[in-house]
Amino acid sequence: MKVKNKVQVLLLAMTVLATIFLIWAGLSGNNDIFPLLLTLVVTLSMGNLMLQHRNNRGFHLYRIAFGFGLFSLLLSVTL
């Protein structure tokens, strides 16, 4: 198994786990961590899409979206 495939599987597993925690936070009323989890899910999803479309024209768009997601995640953790 290639390293790229391992990273994609890891990103997918982390996205699914973060989505489960996001649903749990929404249903249990934990509004404090909801924005952080939502940002984490979006960032991981953009990272996975970026790796899947590495050789397509839209790669730069996914790269920019992933960068914004990382920046947003950094802001939500520090603030």
C-alpha positions in Angstrom: 0.0 0.0 0.0 1.4 3.4 -1.0 2.0 6.2 1.5 -0.6 8.4 -0.3 -3.2 5.7 0.1 -2.4 5.3 3.8 -2.7 9.1 4.3 -6.1 9.1 2.4 -7.4 6.2 4.6 -6.2 8.0 7.7 -7.8 11.3 6.6 -11.1 9.5 5.8 -11.1 7.7 9.2 -10.4 11.0 11.0 -13.2 12.7 9.1 -15.7 10.0 10.0 -14.6 10.1 13.7 -14.8 13.9 13.7 -18.2 13.8 12.1 -19.5 11.3 14.8 -18.2 13.6 17.5 -19.9 16.6 15.7 -23.2 14.8 15.7 -22.8 13.9 19.3 -22.0 17.5 20.2 -25.0 18.7 18.4 -27.4 16.2 20.0 -26.0 16.5 23.5 -26.0 20.3 23.5 -22.3 20.8 23.8 -22.3 24.1 22.0 -18.8 25.0 23.2 -16.9 22.5 21.0 -19.4 22.5 18.1 -17.6 25.2 16.0 -14.2 23.5 16.6 -15.5 20.1 15.5 -17.3 21.7 12.4 -14.1 23.4 11.4 -12.1 20.1 11.9 -14.6 18.1 9.7 -14.5 20.7 6.9 -10.7 20.9 7.0 -10.3 17.1 6.9 -12.8 16.8 4.1 -10.9 19.4 2.1 -7.6 17.6 2.7 -9.2 14.4 1.5 -10.6 16.1 -1.6 -7.3 17.7 -2.3 -5.5 14.4 -2.3 -8.1 12.7 -4.5 -8.0 15.5 -7.1 -4.2 15.9 -7.1 -3.9 15.6 -10.9 -7.0 17.6 -11.9 -7.4 21.3 -12.8 -9.3 22.0 -9.6 -6.4 21.0 -7.4 -5.4 24.6 -6.7 -8.9 25.4 -5.7 -8.9 22.5 -3.2 -5.5 23.6 -2.0 -6.8 27.2 -1.3 -9.9 25.8 0.5 -7.7 23.5 2.6 -5.5 26.5 3.5 -8.5 28.5 4.6 -9.7 25.5 6.6 -6.3 25.1 8.3 -6.3 28.9 9.1 -9.8 28.7 10.5 -8.9 25.7 12.6 -5.9 27.5 13.9 -8.0 30.5 14.8 -10.7 28.4 16.5 -8.1 26.6 18.6 -6.2 29.7 19.7 -9.2 32.0 20.3 
